[in-house]
Amino acid sequence: MKNESVVELIKDLTAKLSAVAEEFNGRVAQAAQPTSVGEVPNTAVLVEHAQTVLAERRLRRQFLPGELFHEPAWDMLLALFVSRDERLPMNIKALVSMSDAPVTTSQRWIEHLHKLKLIDRVIDPTDRRRVEISLSHAGDLAMTAYLRALKQR
């Protein structure tokens, strides 16, 4: 009987996670639509803004307890947005260090971001122990749309 309830719980959680992912992907697609014809985001300005946001997030940890600002997934997304523009590969170890969170916590968030299709993971062909992480197309669209919205405020 216990196994049946666990299976039902897993099915329920999977369905809920799928619904959240579908809703998120719909929002990303909607946010990615330009507000006027011919609008081209200035990527350099958005990357600079992402760097500023990342620096501000680190600065506040110098004055207040870091546990108040524990959002490793957000730190990772910002770092990936900046690194993709600089064409720097981001492996799991580098991404974990950017998150300012324990390794296991960071790895859980990397897995979650991958399930939400915000990031891509590619195994390094020369060293199969290394995994390169980058923003997925959906992740890039979402981050670009968000940073553009911040700049337009």
C-alpha positions in Angstrom: 0.0 0.0 0.0 2.8 2.4 0.8 4.4 1.9 -2.6 1.2 2.8 -4.3 0.9 6.1 -2.4 4.5 7.0 -3.1 4.0 6.3 -6.8 0.8 8.5 -6.8 2.7 11.2 -5.0 5.5 11.1 -7.6 3.0 11.2 -10.4 1.3 14.2 -8.8 4.5 16.1 -8.3 5.6 15.3 -11.8 2.3 16.6 -13.2 2.6 19.8 -11.1 6.3 20.4 -12.2 5.3 19.9 -15.8 2.5 22.4 -15.5 4.9 25.0 -13.9 7.4 24.4 -16.7 4.7 24.9 -19.4 3.5 28.1 -17.8 7.1 29.3 -17.5 7.8 28.5 -21.1 4.7 30.4 -22.2 5.8 33.5 -20.2 9.3 33.3 -21.7 7.8 33.2 -25.2 5.5 36.1 -24.5 8.3 38.2 -22.8 10.6 37.6 -25.8 8.3 39.3 -28.2 9.6 42.7 -29.2 7.4 45.6 -28.1 7.9 47.4 -31.4 8.9 46.5 -34.9 12.7 46.5 -35.5 13.5 46.7 -31.8 17.0 45.2 -31.2 18.2 44.8 -27.6 21.5 46.3 -26.9 23.3 43.2 -25.6 26.3 45.1 -24.3 24.1 47.3 -22.1 22.2 44.2 -20.8 25.4 42.4 -20.0 26.8 45.4 -18.2 23.6 45.6 -16.2 23.8 41.9 -15.3 27.3 42.4 -14.1 26.2 45.3 -12.0 23.4 43.3 -10.4 25.8 40.4 -9.7 28.3 42.8 -8.1 25.6 44.4 -6.0 24.4 41.0 -4.8 28.0 40.2 -3.7 28.5 43.6 -2.1 25.5 43.3 0.2 27.0 40.1 1.6 29.9 42.2 3.0 27.5 44.1 5.2 24.8 41.7 6.0 24.6 38.0 6.7 24.8 36.0 3.4 22.0 33.7 4.5 19.6 36.6 3.9 20.3 36.6 0.2 20.5 32.9 -0.6 19.4 32.6 -4.2 21.9 30.4 -5.9 19.8 29.8 -9.0 19.6 33.6 -9.6 23.3 34.1 -9.2 23.9 31.2 -11.6 21.6 32.7 -14.3 23.2 36.1 -14.0 26.7 34.6 -14.2 25.7 32.5 -17.2 24.2 35.5 -19.0 27.5 37.4 -18.5 29.7 34.5 -19.5 27.8 33.8 -22.7 28.5 37.3 -23.9 32.1 37.0 -23.0 32.2 33.6 -24.7 33.7 32.0 -21.6 32.9 28.4 -21.0 31.3 27.8 -17.6 31.8 24.4 -16.1 29.9 23.1 -13.1 32.8 23.9 -10.7 32.9 27.5 -11.9 29.2 27.8 -11.7 29.0 26.4 -8.2 31.6 29.0 -7.1 29.5 31.8 -8.6 26.4 30.7 -6.6 28.0 31.2 -3.2 26.2 28.0 -2.0 27.3 24.6 -0.9 28.2 22.2 -3.7 25.2 19.9 -3.2 22.7 22.8 -3.1 24.2 24.3 -6.2 24.1 20.9 -8.0 20.4 20.5 -7.1 19.7 24.0 -8.5 21.7 23.2 -11.7 19.5 20.1 -12.1 16.4 22.1 -11.5 17.4 24.9 -14.0 18.0 22.1 -16.5 14.6 20.6 -15.9 13.0 24.0 -16.5 15.0 24.2 -19.7 16.8 27.4 -18.7 20.3 25.9 -19.1 22.0 23.4 -21.4 24.6 20.9 -20.2 27.2 19.6 -22.6 29.8 16.9 -21.7 33.4 18.0 -22.7 34.5 15.6 -25.4 38.1 15.7 -24.4 37.4 15.2 -20.6 34.1 13.5 -20.0 34.3 14.4 -16.3 33.8 18.1 -17.2 30.3 19.4 -18.1 30.0 22.8 -19.7 26.9 24.8 -18.7 25.3 27.6 -20.7 22.0 29.4 -20.9 19.5 27.6 -23.2 17.7 29.5 -25.8 14.7 29.8 -23.5 17.0 30.9 -20.6 18.7 33.5 -22.8 15.3 34.9 -23.9 14.1 35.1 -20.4 17.2 36.8 -19.0 17.3 39.2 -21.9 13.6 40.1 -21.5 14.0 40.5 -17.7 17.1 42.7 -18.0 15.5 44.7 -20.8 12.5 45.3 -18.5 14.7 46.4 -15.7 16.5 48.9 -17.9 13.2 50.3 -19.2 11.9 51.1 -15.7 
